[in-house]
């Protein structure tokens, strides 16, 4: 674990993830290692989002990822705002198909809609 903590402290996060995964194969009940793995992945995700925002903070992908992050933290109202921005921008630019919007229940006009499922009909 000492090497892993040194790697994290040195910002060698990909190496730390690799060592953590190997360590956890041998020590699957080590809660601190699981915590460090999650925290390291979170830091990598934040770094990636930071780069995306440096490239273009108002891009479809920037809003999509922000929405996914907010949704994963159960901040659904904030996530919906981000998804609506992404859908609106995608509609205007026709940059990409928003399949993820359907998955999260957002229509092309940005409104929430009910999912139709066979279970609901039965």
URVENNOR-V692363 format. One record per backbone hydrogen bond with DSSP energy under -1.0 kcal/mol. NH is the residue of the N-H (numbers start at 1). CO is the residue of the C=O. If there is no record, write none. Layout:
NH | CO
NH | CO
//
This chain:
5 | 1
6 | 2
7 | 3
8 | 4
9 | 5
10 | 6
11 | 8
12 | 7
13 | 11
16 | 12
17 | 13
18 | 14
19 | 15
20 | 16
21 | 17
22 | 18
23 | 19
24 | 20
25 | 21
26 | 22
27 | 23
30 | 27
31 | 29
34 | 30
35 | 31
36 | 32
37 | 33
38 | 34
39 | 35
40 | 36
41 | 37
42 | 38
43 | 39
44 | 40
45 | 41
46 | 42
47 | 43
48 | 44
49 | 45
50 | 46
51 | 47
52 | 48
53 | 49
54 | 50
55 | 51
56 | 52
59 | 56
63 | 59
64 | 60
65 | 61
66 | 62
67 | 63
68 | 64
69 | 65
70 | 66
71 | 67
72 | 68
73 | 69
74 | 71
75 | 70
76 | 74
79 | 75
80 | 76
81 | 77
82 | 78
83 | 79
84 | 80
85 | 81
86 | 82
87 | 83
88 | 84
89 | 85
90 | 86
91 | 87
92 | 88
93 | 89
94 | 90
99 | 97
103 | 99
104 | 100
105 | 102
106 | 101
107 | 111
110 | 107
113 | 105
121 | 117
122 | 118
//
